[in-house]
Amino acid sequence: MSQELAKLLELPPESPIDLYKNPAYLDRVKEINLAVATLVYETTEEGRAKAKKDVAEIRKYIKTTDSWTMNIFRSLTDKVKNWREDFTSETKSLSKTADGILANFETMEAEQLAFIRDVCVAELTSARTLAKTREEFLTKADLSSLIRLSGTLTPNQQLTSKARKFIADIAYTEKADQDKYDIRCTTIKLKSLEADINPPLDPEYIGQAIFASDDEFETRLAALIQIELDRRKLAQQKFAQQQEQENQRKIAEGIRDEKRKAKELEEEEKQILAMAETQQPVIIKTDGQEMRDAIRSMRESAERAPTNEMRRKELAEAEKLEKQVNFKLDSRICTVVMTFQMPVKNTVSLERLESLFASEVTLSDKAKKALVSIEASDDSSQN
């Protein structure tokens, strides 16, 4: 190591006071760095020893100066840290104060806006009450444009004329809609009655057209009245058709029932006459007593039948015979003729007249059973 480098590596026993502020110390390190970079040693044992000694001196210099700079850095860092903490502590306190100012303002602002809203709502409620507007015509009024800190209330906390007019316009519009609706309802009722539609059309059928222009409303109402008239006409036609079909069905059913009853009565009469013819000598001789004795004998024989089936069969025959005998002995066949004369259109056939007469004349159940036939004749053909 040269004397010049050795002199550069010399250090005082303690860290210089101006080490941090005096740039000469840093320049000196740079100079040492350049000088060390030029060192060359012989490749011998002596060269090795010399190199190791020089490196030890260089490391000693590095260790000492690094220790001094670290101490200075720590000292300055602690000072800066304490200074920053003191400074930020005050700014944090200032920030909290600023937050408090804004929070207090927002609280007062919310209270004032709520007060303004209450004043506006009260004014609107009063206007609606004075206008006598019904609930179904009250709208969801948008008062947001009035809910602000300025422009709505005067310094003495009263609504400004502009705000009052805004609210009055809302109440007026609602009342106007109500009046228009009532007038249109009256018009609907009158127009319906004029068209012979009673009960009148429901205003709900008109929809939103009830609040439209006069032309649109009248067009919509006229269309609905025509639809209702067409519907009723179709309903009446359908009812008339159904009624005619029902009448035809009743007439046809009545004729079928009468024919069936007449046939049943004719068959019953034939059976009675046949029974009477076979038993006539006995009945005439004994005035029916012998036949009744025979019926009683049949019942006694049925009681002695070997099986229930035979017993039921013989009892049924005895009961049937008894009915025929009683009817023959206690009744006679008569024919009653009732003649009706009435004017009938030339377009109505005799068959049609018979059907209509059967549906128009009301008979008791007993008379219906005795009815044999209905026959119509054309008296004009005899003139």
ROTORLUM-123946 format. One record per residue (C-alpha): residue number from 0; y, z, x. Coordinates in steps of 0.001 Angstrom, whole numbers. Example, Ala and Ser with C-alpha at 12.3 -4.5 7.8 and 13.67 -1.06 7.14 Angstrom:
2
> seq, py, pz, px
> 0, -4500, 7800, 12300
> 1, -1060, 7140, 13670
//
This chain:
383
> seq, py, pz, px
> 0, 0, 0, 0
> 1, 3387, -891, 1292
> 2, 6083, 1697, 1780
> 3, 8167, -88, -841
> 4, 5425, 252, -3509
> 5, 4760, 3858, -2487
> 6, 8429, 4641, -2957
> 7, 8382, 3009, -6400
> 8, 5410, 5195, -7414
> 9, 7172, 8419, -6479
> 10, 7931, 10637, -9515
> 11, 10069, 13762, -10009
> 12, 8255, 17009, -10823
> 13, 9471, 16882, -14452
> 14, 10347, 14205, -16973
> 15, 13889, 12909, -16485
> 16, 16286, 13853, -19284
> 17, 17505, 10263, -19670
> 18, 14000, 8687, -19599
> 19, 14301, 7471, -23236
> 20, 17900, 6300, -23112
> 21, 18107, 4874, -19509
> 22, 16551, 1343, -19303
> 23, 16233, 1638, -15501
> 24, 12966, 3550, -15854
> 25, 11375, 742, -17854
> 26, 12664, -1829, -15370
> 27, 11060, 187, -12597
> 28, 7667, -5, -14315
> 29, 8063, -3754, -14598
> 30, 8881, -3931, -10875
> 31, 5784, -1865, -10012
> 32, 3662, -4149, -12173
> 33, 4874, -7180, -10220
> 34, 4307, -5502, -6853
> 35, 796, -4353, -7723
> 36, -109, -7853, -8818
> 37, 465, -9093, -5219
> 38, -1822, -6499, -3490
> 39, -4663, -7977, -1410
> 40, -7420, -5969, 392
> 41, -9963, -6855, 3109
> 42, -13542, -7017, 2007
> 43, -14609, -4106, 4190
> 44, -15355, -455, 3796
> 45, -11864, 314, 4912
> 46, -10502, -2212, 2435
> 47, -12508, -550, -353
> 48, -11170, 2920, 546
> 49, -7635, 1645, 690
> 50, -7951, -101, -2693
> 51, -9382, 2994, -4307
> 52, -6577, 5137, -2924
> 53, -3918, 2724, -4175
> 54, -5490, 2540, -7649
> 55, -5585, 6353, -7795
> 56, -1855, 6491, -7032
> 57, -1160, 3836, -9646
> 58, -3236, 5678, -12296
> 59, -1498, 8932, -11465
> 60, 1847, 7210, -12046
> 61, 592, 5747, -15336
> 62, -809, 9057, -16546
> 63, 2369, 10956, -15722
> 64, 4747, 8440, -17299
> 65, 2532, 8035, -20386
> 66, 2568, 11804, -20830
> 67, 6372, 11858, -20565
> 68, 6813, 9007, -23094
> 69, 4336, 10605, -25505
> 70, 6244, 13863, -25382
> 71, 9490, 12043, -25980
> 72, 7933, 10041, -28850
> 73, 6569, 13164, -30495
> 74, 9852, 14936, -30096
> 75, 11796, 12060, -31561
> 76, 9164, 11470, -34303
> 77, 9345, 15091, -35469
> 78, 13111, 14897, -35574
> 79, 13079, 11618, -37473
> 80, 10386, 12940, -39830
> 81, 12339, 16084, -40584
> 82, 15495, 14060, -41013
> 83, 13729, 11638, -43372
> 84, 12141, 14450, -45376
> 85, 15512, 16136, -45791
> 86, 17098, 12865, -46798
> 87, 14361, 11799, -49229
> 88, 14272, 15278, -50745
> 89, 17877, 14878, -51775
> 90, 17377, 11322, -53023
> 91, 14372, 12439, -55100
> 92, 16481, 15147, -56646
> 93, 19157, 12567, -57328
> 94, 16544, 10250, -58913
> 95, 15369, 13017, -61256
> 96, 18940, 13652, -62275
> 97, 19399, 9940, -62989
> 98, 16145, 9893, -65012
> 99, 17351, 12863, -67002
> 100, 20601, 11109, -67789
> 101, 18758, 8047, -69092
> 102, 16199, 10131, -71006
> 103, 18924, 12144, -72687
> 104, 20728, 8954, -73601
> 105, 17548, 7387, -75013
> 106, 16897, 10514, -77091
> 107, 20400, 10469, -78508
> 108, 20146, 6699, -79003
> 109, 16885, 7056, -80977
> 110, 18424, 9778, -83143
> 111, 21514, 7674, -83801
> 112, 19453, 4564, -84645
> 113, 17274, 6617, -87003
> 114, 20441, 7932, -88676
> 115, 21788, 4372, -89009
> 116, 18491, 3224, -90531
> 117, 18540, 6084, -93048
> 118, 22117, 5242, -94026
> 119, 21232, 1553, -94515
> 120, 18083, 2352, -96530
> 121, 20027, 4784, -98728
> 122, 22700, 2144, -99342
> 123, 20058, -473, -100248
> 124, 18249, 1959, -102575
> 125, 21534, 2767, -104320
> 126, 22373, -942, -104725
> 127, 18932, -1652, -106185
> 128, 19223, 1264, -108600
> 129, 22618, 88, -109833
> 130, 21231, -3449, -110262
> 131, 18202, -2068, -112217
> 132, 15838, -4234, -110211
> 133, 12166, -3715, -111087
> 134, 9738, -2726, -108370
> 135, 7794, -5988, -108387
> 136, 10931, -7871, -107336
> 137, 11828, -5577, -104426
> 138, 11333, -7379, -101132
> 139, 10515, -6039, -97688
> 140, 14121, -6230, -96559
> 141, 14730, -6902, -92853
> 142, 17447, -4460, -91765
> 143, 16771, -4849, -88031
> 144, 20041, -6707, -87438
> 145, 21939, -3631, -88697
> 146, 19990, -1034, -86713
> 147, 22194, -1026, -83611
> 148, 24682, 1344, -81996
> 149, 27769, -701, -82704
> 150, 28972, -2854, -85571
> 151, 27117, -1015, -88363
> 152, 28888, 2361, -88643
> 153, 32577, 3189, -88373
> 154, 33762, 6026, -86071
> 155, 33475, 8422, -89031
> 156, 29783, 7384, -89483
> 157, 30315, 5202, -92582
> 158, 28940, 1691, -93073
> 159, 31261, -1111, -92083
> 160, 32286, -3662, -94709
> 161, 30135, -6283, -92982
> 162, 27069, -4042, -93154
> 163, 27740, -3232, -96826
> 164, 27976, -6928, -97659
> 165, 24705, -7641, -95817
> 166, 22915, -4987, -97885
> 167, 24619, -6039, -101134
> 168, 23426, -9620, -100585
> 169, 19809, -8400, -100353
> 170, 20115, -6468, -103623
> 171, 21859, -9410, -105301
> 172, 19125, -11869, -104274
> 173, 16400, -9576, -105617
> 174, 18270, -9105, -108905
> 175, 18862, -12873, -109186
> 176, 15121, -13525, -108760
> 177, 14356, -10971, -111456
> 178, 16875, -12495, -113893
> 179, 15540, -15993, -113213
> 180, 11985, -14796, -113782
> 181, 12889, -13143, -117103
> 182, 14736, -16238, -118320
> 183, 11881, -18488, -117271
> 184, 9361, -16212, -119053
> 185, 11376, -16563, -122261
> 186, 11438, -20328, -121782
> 187, 7667, -20391, -121268
> 188, 7137, -18407, -124468
> 189, 9458, -20622, -126547
> 190, 8032, -23885, -125199
> 191, 4489, -22627, -125796
> 192, 5223, -21656, -129394
> 193, 6945, -24987, -129988
> 194, 3732, -26685, -128826
> 195, 1739, -24407, -131205
> 196, 211, -22513, -128280
> 197, -187, -18893, -129326
> 198, -578, -16634, -127442
> 199, 1892, -18323, -125058
> 200, 952, -19402, -121542
> 201, 801, -16641, -118944
> 202, 3734, -16951, -116465
> 203, 1202, -16461, -113678
> 204, -57, -20008, -114363
> 205, 3318, -21371, -113219
> 206, 2957, -19840, -109747
> 207, 5899, -20004, -107341
> 208, 7357, -22868, -109365
> 209, 8814, -20202, -111652
> 210, 11421, -19562, -108926
> 211, 11955, -23252, -108097
> 212, 14714, -25565, -109263
> 213, 15139, -26279, -112983
> 214, 13629, -29763, -112700
> 215, 10588, -28586, -110768
> 216, 10038, -25651, -113125
> 217, 10334, -27769, -116283
> 218, 8012, -30423, -114860
> 219, 5412, -27827, -113980
> 220, 5683, -26144, -117404
> 221, 5405, -29439, -119294
> 222, 2311, -30373, -117295
> 223, 625, -27019, -117993
> 224, 1437, -27210, -121715
> 225, -111, -30691, -121886
> 226, -3179, -29473, -119999
> 227, -3553, -26563, -122429
> 228, -3158, -28861, -125442
> 229, -5772, -31246, -124048
> 230, -8089, -28334, -123312
> 231, -7761, -26961, -126834
> 232, -8315, -30389, -128352
> 233, -11494, -30830, -126350
> 234, -12597, -27310, -127271
> 235, -12014, -28006, -130971
> 236, -13916, -31276, -130762
> 237, -16756, -29585, -128955
> 238, -16804, -26756, -131501
> 239, -16799, -29231, -134375
> 240, -19691, -31111, -132780
> 241, -21610, -27902, -132214
> 242, -20901, -26806, -135792
> 243, -22057, -30147, -137156
> 244, -25195, -29975, -135026
> 245, -25811, -26414, -136184
> 246, -25348, -27417, -139826
> 247, -27715, -30332, -139385
> 248, -30213, -28029, -137724
> 249, -29941, -25479, -140529
> 250, -30288, -28196, -143169
> 251, -33319, -29697, -141444
> 252, -34803, -26252, -140885
> 253, -34123, -25307, -144513
> 254, -35798, -28474, -145774
> 255, -38787, -27874, -143514
> 256, -39041, -24251, -144698
> 257, -38786, -25260, -148342
> 258, -41385, -27963, -147907
> 259, -43654, -25572, -146077
> 260, -43199, -22870, -148707
> 261, -43757, -25395, -151484
> 262, -46926, -26563, -149788
> 263, -48131, -22996, -149259
> 264, -47374, -22179, -152890
> 265, -49164, -25327, -154019
> 266, -52171, -24475, -151868
> 267, -52192, -20910, -153158
> 268, -51924, -22151, -156707
> 269, -54839, -24549, -156147
> 270, -56938, -21717, -154725
> 271, -56108, -19480, -157666
> 272, -56847, -22218, -160162
> 273, -60111, -23006, -158415
> 274, -61084, -19349, -158435
> 275, -60043, -19012, -162049
> 276, -62085, -22050, -163065
> 277, -65248, -20683, -161431
> 278, -64777, -17218, -162957
> 279, -63212, -18255, -166298
> 280, -66193, -17481, -168561
> 281, -66522, -13998, -167146
> 282, -62778, -13258, -167230
> 283, -62358, -14533, -170774
> 284, -65325, -12469, -171988
> 285, -64419, -9238, -170338
> 286, -60640, -9675, -169942
> 287, -61097, -9305, -166163
> 288, -63033, -6045, -166249
> 289, -66267, -7588, -165107
> 290, -64441, -9297, -162212
> 291, -62915, -5981, -161208
> 292, -66378, -4432, -161364
> 293, -67574, -7173, -159067
> 294, -64742, -6441, -156646
> 295, -65608, -2717, -156688
> 296, -69240, -3627, -156038
> 297, -68158, -5738, -153056
> 298, -66265, -2746, -151644
> 299, -69249, -448, -152127
> 300, -71469, -3003, -150413
> 301, -68988, -3201, -147519
> 302, -69241, 572, -147020
> 303, -72990, 145, -146519
> 304, -72639, -2758, -144067
> 305, -74639, -2310, -140843
> 306, -71713, -3238, -138551
> 307, -67972, -2634, -138556
> 308, -67311, -6363, -138255
> 309, -69311, -7100, -141429
> 310, -67620, -4202, -143189
> 311, -64102, -5495, -142340
> 312, -65066, -9014, -143409
> 313, -66435, -7933, -146821
> 314, -63426, -5677, -147484
> 315, -61069, -8553, -146645
> 316, -62890, -10855, -149067
> 317, -62728, -8193, -151785
> 318, -58986, -7672, -151250
> 319, -58307, -11426, -151282
> 320, -60267, -11859, -154502
> 321, -58449, -8931, -156090
> 322, -55025, -10473, -155315
> 323, -56080, -13793, -156829
> 324, -57446, -12162, -159958
> 325, -54382, -9954, -160421
> 326, -52015, -12895, -159964
> 327, -53993, -15077, -162375
> 328, -54272, -12366, -165021
> 329, -50694, -11071, -164717
> 330, -48698, -14305, -164218
> 331, -48251, -17893, -165339
> 332, -46761, -20961, -163700
> 333, -43347, -22011, -165057
> 334, -40874, -24674, -164028
> 335, -37130, -23926, -164172
> 336, -34710, -26865, -163989
> 337, -31035, -26362, -163083
> 338, -28831, -29451, -163279
> 339, -25666, -29756, -161173
> 340, -23239, -32599, -161665
> 341, -20489, -33266, -159119
> 342, -18407, -36147, -157726
> 343, -19781, -37489, -154434
> 344, -18304, -40099, -152091
> 345, -19983, -43494, -152109
> 346, -20672, -43134, -148385
> 347, -22951, -40084, -148941
> 348, -26582, -40974, -149513
> 349, -28843, -39097, -151951
> 350, -30850, -37721, -148998
> 351, -27639, -36483, -147386
> 352, -26580, -34931, -150712
> 353, -29899, -33119, -151012
> 354, -29493, -31734, -147468
> 355, -25899, -30649, -148073
> 356, -26826, -29015, -151387
> 357, -29677, -27097, -149757
> 358, -27256, -25752, -147119
> 359, -24468, -24887, -149584
> 360, -26498, -23107, -152337
> 361, -27436, -19524, -151447
> 362, -30826, -18436, -152796
> 363, -32519, -15067, -152725
> 364, -35755, -14680, -150814
> 365, -37702, -14688, -154079
> 366, -35961, -17852, -155277
> 367, -36522, -19540, -151924
> 368, -40271, -18880, -152216
> 369, -40330, -20422, -155705
> 370, -38272, -23494, -154755
> 371, -40466, -26597, -154945
> 372, -38045, -29429, -154230
> 373, -34469, -30627, -154471
> 374, -33975, -34046, -155985
> 375, -30629, -35818, -156397
> 376, -30073, -38729, -158785
> 377, -27253, -41243, -159039
> 378, -25903, -40923, -162608
> 379, -23420, -43790, -162078
> 380, -26310, -46249, -161774
> 381, -27252, -45522, -165424
> 382, -23802, -46541, -166745
//
